[in-house]
Amino acid sequence: MITVRAASPRSPALAAMIGELDRFQLSLYPRESCYLDSLDELCGEDVHFVAAYEERAALGCGAVKYARGDCAYGEIKRMFVRRAARGRGVSKKILASLESHAREMRVDALRLETGVRQPEAIGLYARFGFTRRGPFGDYRDDRLSVFMEKQLSAA
């Protein structure tokens, strides 16, 4: 049975997974098109980090980073599922858990940046109701980036 729960990105297994994710991203995109939050950033008070497990084995991870201001939103970060666990619904469970947490935090919207060379990720987000939008926050327009958003509350 696959379970998703809050976890520390500094745990050895999850730090290794994040390293795996970094290598994967850098194999697809030039460094300037990779927006990789560090372990320190993922441990910030404004981040909710989760991991999916089967028994004790970590299968995937993801986070929501909260931004407060005129338009409160959470940003989906560091979504990743290990190759051997793909096709089993792990990413759906992680994303559903992050969305549930964002709703509990009464966030108006979820936003994300992913890459054009990740059609599976784009498809997952679209199935969850995310739609394309322009850059947000500190992001710049990048031909390799896809920006998406899902409204969680009535504007």
GUBA-204303 format. One record per residue (C-alpha): residue in one letter; x, y, z. Coordinates in steps of 0.001 Angstrom, whole numbers, padded with zeros to 6 digits, always signed. Example, Ala and Ser with C-alpha at 12.3 -4.5 7.8 and 13.67 -1.06 7.14 Angstrom:
<lodos>
A+012300-004500+007800;S+013670-001060+007140;
</lodos>
This chain:
<lodos>
M+000000+000000+000000;I+001303+003451-000936;T+001081+006147+001724;V+001949+009848+001533;R+003105+011730+004607;A+005066+014784+005667;A+008783+014089+005661;S+012152+015771+005993;P+013951+016330+002698;R+017176+015979+004709;S+016545+012305+005480;P+019216+010276+003650;A+016744+008508+001345;L+014939+011709+000374;A+018122+013770+000000;A+019342+011049-002393;M+016023+011211-004265;I+016311+014990-004615;G+019826+014496-005989;E+018352+012034-008494;L+015752+014652-009447;D+018456+017295-009906;R+020406+015014-012243;F+017237+014227-014195;Q+016330+017926-014588;L+019863+018851-015633;S+019824+016061-018251;L+016755+017694-019849;Y+017440+021432-019498;P+020339+023879-019278;R+021138+025016-015724;E+019627+028485-016310;S+016254+026841-017058;C+016277+024701-013883;Y+014646+026152-010789;L+015855+023699-008187;D+015097+024627-004580;S+017917+023473-002294;L+017485+021190+000698;D+017696+024272+002930;E+014904+025963+000953;L+012783+022793+001125;C+013165+022795+004920;G+011863+026366+005235;E+008881+027206+007432;D+006948+028182+004293;V+007276+024687+002732;H+005218+021528+003233;F+007280+018579+001950;V+005835+015083+001539;A+007055+011700+000402;A+005243+008625-000875;Y+006231+005309+000650;E+005534+001657+000116;E+006398+000078+003431;R+009735+001836+004152;A+010807+002471+000559;A+010532+006079-000641;L+008899+006140-004080;G+008458+009857-004727;C+008255+013314-003245;G+006803+016772-003687;A+006322+020054-001886;V+004160+023114-001765;K+005901+026393-001020;Y+003629+029112+000265;A+003777+032748-000806;R+001754+035354+001021;G+000891+038811-000231;D-001795+040448-002287;C-002568+037116-003974;A-001900+034185-001639;Y-000769+031085-003501;G+001211+027924-003046;E+003763+026725-005550;I+004160+023040-006321;K+007866+022186-006149;R+010088+019136-006486;M+007503+016649-007755;F+009329+013429-008576;V+008634+009706-008737;R+011414+007174-009082;R+011420+005393-012431;A+010655+001960-010924;A+007504+003347-009231;R+006070+005202-012222;G+002689+004208-013633;R+001335+003210-010208;G-000490+006434-009296;V+002228+007719-006972;S+002351+011214-008493;K-001450+011497-008230;K-001327+010633-004518;I+001453+013146-003890;L-000296+015926-005786;A-003634+015186-004082;S-001917+015367-000686;L-000290+018710-001533;E-003567+020134-002820;S-005359+018975+000331;H-002756+020708+002501;A-003048+023911+000453;R-006828+023866+000910;E-006353+023427+004681;M-004037+026458+004603;R-006812+028375+002799;V-004598+029195-000163;D-006400+030815-003110;A-004440+029057-005855;L-001697+026574-006647;R+000909+027484-009259;L+003834+025646-010763;E+006589+025719-013313;T+007491+022588-015233;G+009345+021967-018451;V+008267+021467-022043;R+010240+018203-022173;Q+008061+016633-019458;P+004750+015838-021188;E+003782+013330-018477;A+004018+016042-015802;I+002088+018530-017938;G-000605+015897-018499;L-000830+015092-014776;Y-001287+018745-013868;A-003885+019247-016601;R-005857+016229-015343;F-005814+017824-011876;G-007363+021009-013289;F-004273+023162-013755;T-004337+025522-016733;R-001514+027345-018449;R-000636+030882-017421;G+002322+033235-017735;P+005359+033475-015469;F+004779+034402-011833;G+006892+035381-008836;D+010578+035598-009720;Y+010291+033463-012867;R+011154+034929-016233;D+009625+033992-019545;D+011527+030898-020720;R+010759+028938-023903;L+011553+025723-021990;S+009103+026459-019166;V+005399+025782-018831;F+003622+027770-016109;M+000312+026493-014733;E-002246+027417-012100;K-005278+025956-010358;Q-007747+028135-008477;L-008713+026628-005117;S-011128+029324-003986;A-013457+031749-005726;A-011554+034911-006594;
</lodos>
